[in-house]
């Protein structure tokens, strides 16, 4: 129902996304196009009618219905796209997660450096004690 040009336009131009009012108008147009076609007996009678105006009415209603259906389909495709995050949003989220991971790892490195500094001080104190004892001997 949707040709490739319309799908491409929908994909590339975010301003093409119909609003809620547009969607309601599409549904109403679909309903208006369907209402004359609802009674099957009448439709069959018109279809067999020798009057050309009846045939034109059926074709017009079918065309109106297809146009409204196409617009409605575009709208629903647009809604599906809204649910999916854009590439930029995905990248922002990944960057945010990486920044958080970097922060956590930096804090861990800082704690480990302080622990190592504490061990260096203890080892230096023990070395000094051993050297003093050795000098006494």
N, C-alpha and C positions, 0 to 999 in steps of 0.2 A: 504494500500500500504506500510506503514511503519511498520516494526516489532518492538516489544517492546525494544529489545536490542539497535537498532539504535536510538530510541526516548530517551532511558535512557542515551546513550552516548552523545546525543545532549544536554540533560538537564544538565549533570554533567560536561562536558568538554567544556569550552568556546572556546578552540582552534579549535574545530570541526566546528565552524561557517564558512561557505564558504564565500569567498570574492566575489566582484562584477564580477571579471573575471571568477570565478567558476560558478556563476549563468549564465553568458553569454554562457559558454561552455555547461552547462546543457540545455539551451534553444536550442543551435545549435545542440546538440545531439538529442534532442527531435524532432527538425525539420528534421534532417537527417533520423531519424527512421520513421517519418510520411510521408515524401515525396514519398517513393515507394508505400505507401498505399493509396495515395490520389485518384487516378482514380478508382472508384468503379467497373467499368466494367472490368478493367484489373485484379483487385484483385479477382473478382468473377471468371474470366477465369483461373487465376493461381490456385485458390482454387479447381477448377474442373479438373485441369490439371493432367494427369496421370504421369507426370514427377516428381520424388521424389525431385529433386533439387529445383523445384518451391515451393513445400510445405515447404522445409527447409528454403528457403528465407523468406517466410511469417512468419514462427515461429521465425526466427532470428530477423526480423524487429519488431515483436511484443515484443520479449524479450528486444531488445535494447530500444524500446519505454518505456516499463515498468521501466527499470533501470533508464533512464533519468527522467521519471516522478517522481520516488521515490526520486532521488537526488534533483529535483526541489521542491518537497513537503517539504523535510528536510530544504532546504534553506528558504522557506517561513515561516516555523514554527520558524526558527531561527530569522527571521525578526520580527515576532510577539513578541518573547521573548525580543528582543532589545528594543522594545517600552515600555515594562513593567519594572519599576524600580526594582532593586535587593533588597533583604531584608536589606542589609547593607545601601544602599542608602536611603531606607524608614526610617530606624532607625536614620541615620544622620540628615535627614530632621526633624524628630520628635524632636530629641535632640536640634537642632538649634532653633526650634519654642519654646521649653520649656525654653531654655536659654534666648531668647528674652522676653518671658513672665516673667521670673524671674527678669530680668533687669528692666522691667517696674514696676513690683510690688515692687521691692526694692527701686526704686526712689519714688514711692508713699508713702511707709512706711517712708522713710527719710523725705519727705515733711510733713507728718502728725506728726512725732516726733518733728520737728522744730516748728510746729504750737502749739503742746501741751506744749513745753518748753516756748513758748511765753505766753501762757495762764497762766502757772505756775508763771511766773514773774509778770504778771498783777495781779493775785490773791494775790500773796505775798505782792505786793505794796499796794493793797487795804486793806489787813489784817493789814499791818503796820499802814496805815492811821487810820483805825478803832481803833486799839490799842492805838495810840497816842491820839486820841480824847477821848477815854474812860479814859485814864490816866489824862487828863485835867479835866474831870468831877469828 
